[in-house]
Amino acid sequence: MNTVILNLEPIIHLTDEQFYQLCMANRDLNLELSATGEVIIVPPVGGESGTQEADFITDLNNWNRQTKLGKVFSSSTIFKLPNGANRSPDAAWVKLERWEALTTEERKKFPPLTPDFVIELRSETDRLKPLQDKMQEYLENGLRLGWLINPQDKQVEIYLPGQPVEVVAIPALLVGEEVLPGFELQV
């Protein structure tokens, strides 16, 4: 199954609340909303990608439980970015102070912030360019560190603000820099 993009803008511009209600009414679909108003239907992943994603989230969460520096989120969480896009990374982490600054209502719906850290895992059905564009969008909206893990090409792209994308070969040991002090992920 491929990603499906619906351009609703000629007909309707979805408000934040309307997009939230659309997602709640279609819980079986993984939906995102681009900054230009396109509804993106993201296909489910297969077993290999699903287990890799779970391993990455587990490692991130284990580190976070020890450090208590933030909150970890799964691929089911949608974040409302400052540019108006609603995006769902495969794994995300938000610094605790930023999370606690949100209201209870903001925490219950789609948090209105860009995660400090994201992992995007390219599955068999993903095209690389849209994932790279998504990583750039995160950076443009305040991301502090991002990893695009690309098993098909046996590489990881590392995204940091104000720096060119660094590409490392898999297998690799990724480090959390100053964003996730002490965090390491073996890919």
C-alpha positions in Angstrom: 0.0 0.0 0.0 1.3 3.5 -0.9 0.8 6.8 0.9 -2.4 8.5 -0.3 -2.6 12.3 -0.4 -6.0 14.1 -0.5 -6.0 17.8 -1.5 -9.0 19.2 0.2 -8.0 22.9 -0.1 -10.1 23.7 -3.2 -13.1 22.6 -1.2 -12.4 23.1 2.5 -9.7 24.2 4.8 -9.6 22.0 7.9 -9.3 23.7 11.2 -7.3 22.2 14.0 -10.5 20.9 15.6 -11.9 19.5 12.3 -8.7 17.6 11.6 -8.7 16.3 15.2 -12.3 15.1 14.8 -11.5 13.6 11.4 -8.7 11.5 13.0 -11.0 10.5 15.9 -13.7 9.4 13.5 -11.2 7.3 11.5 -9.1 5.8 14.2 -8.1 2.9 11.9 -6.2 5.2 9.6 -2.9 6.9 10.2 -3.5 10.5 9.1 -1.3 13.5 8.8 -2.0 17.0 7.6 0.5 19.0 5.6 1.1 22.7 6.1 -0.7 23.3 2.8 -3.8 21.4 3.9 -3.3 18.0 2.2 -4.6 15.1 4.2 -2.0 12.3 4.1 -3.1 8.7 4.6 0.0 6.8 5.8 0.0 3.1 5.2 0.6 0.6 8.0 4.0 -1.0 8.3 4.9 -4.6 8.0 6.3 -6.8 10.7 10.0 -6.1 10.1 9.5 -2.3 10.3 7.1 -2.6 13.2 9.5 -4.6 15.4 12.4 -2.2 14.5 10.2 0.7 15.5 9.2 -0.9 18.7 12.9 -1.6 19.6 13.8 2.0 18.9 11.0 3.3 21.1 11.9 0.8 23.9 15.5 1.9 23.9 14.5 5.6 23.9 12.0 5.0 26.7 14.5 2.9 28.8 17.0 5.8 28.6 14.2 8.3 29.5 13.0 6.3 32.5 16.6 6.5 33.9 17.1 10.2 33.1 13.6 11.5 33.6 14.4 14.4 31.2 11.3 14.3 29.0 8.4 12.3 27.5 8.6 9.6 24.8 5.9 9.2 22.1 5.0 6.5 19.7 4.1 6.8 16.0 0.4 7.1 17.0 1.1 10.6 18.4 0.4 13.6 16.1 2.2 16.9 16.8 0.9 20.2 15.5 3.9 22.0 14.2 4.2 25.8 14.2 3.8 25.9 10.4 0.3 24.3 10.7 1.3 20.8 9.7 0.2 17.8 11.8 2.9 15.2 11.7 3.4 11.8 13.3 7.1 10.6 13.6 7.8 7.0 14.3 9.3 7.9 17.7 9.6 11.2 19.4 10.9 12.8 22.5 10.0 16.2 24.1 12.0 17.9 26.9 10.0 17.7 30.1 9.9 21.5 30.7 8.3 22.0 27.2 5.8 19.2 27.8 4.8 20.6 31.2 4.3 24.1 29.8 1.4 22.7 27.7 -2.1 22.9 29.1 -4.0 19.7 30.0 -6.2 20.2 26.9 -3.1 20.6 24.7 -1.7 17.4 26.0 -4.9 15.4 25.5 -5.2 16.4 21.8 -2.4 16.9 19.3 0.4 18.7 21.2 1.1 22.1 19.6 4.9 21.7 19.4 7.7 20.2 17.5 9.4 17.4 19.3 13.0 18.0 20.4 14.0 14.6 18.9 12.4 12.3 16.3 13.2 9.0 14.6 11.7 8.3 11.2 12.2 4.7 10.0 11.8 4.1 6.3 9.6 1.1 5.7 9.4 -0.9 2.5 6.5 1.2 1.2 8.1 4.6 2.0 9.7 6.7 -0.7 12.9 8.4 0.6 12.3 11.9 -0.7 9.0 12.6 1.2 10.7 11.3 4.4 13.6 13.7 3.8 11.2 16.5 3.2 9.4 15.7 6.5 12.7 15.7 8.4 13.5 19.1 6.9 10.1 20.3 7.9 10.7 19.2 11.5 14.0 21.1 11.5 12.4 24.3 10.1 9.9 24.0 12.9 12.4 23.7 15.8 13.6 20.1 15.8 16.9 19.8 17.7 18.0 16.3 16.5 16.5 13.8 14.1 17.5 10.4 12.7 16.1 9.1 9.4 16.9 5.4 9.5 17.0 3.9 6.0 17.5 0.1 6.1 16.9 -0.2 2.3 20.0 1.9 1.6 21.8 0.8 4.8 22.3 4.3 6.0 21.1 6.8 8.6 20.7 10.5 8.0 21.4 12.7 11.0 19.6 16.1 11.1 20.8 18.9 13.3 19.8 22.6 13.1 22.1 24.8 11.0 24.2 21.8 9.8 24.3 19.8 6.6 22.7 16.4 6.9 25.2 13.8 7.9 24.9 10.3 6.4 26.4 7.3 8.2 26.4 3.7 7.1 24.5 1.0 8.9 25.6 -0.7 11.2 26.1 2.4 13.3 26.1 3.6 16.9 24.0 6.8 17.1 24.5 9.2 20.0 22.0 11.6 21.4 24.3 14.6 21.3 23.4 17.3 23.9 19.7 16.8 23.2 19.6 13.3 24.7 22.7 13.2 26.9 24.0 9.6 27.3 21.6 8.1 24.9 23.0 5.6 22.3 21.2 3.6 19.7 22.8 0.7 17.9 21.3 0.4 14.4 
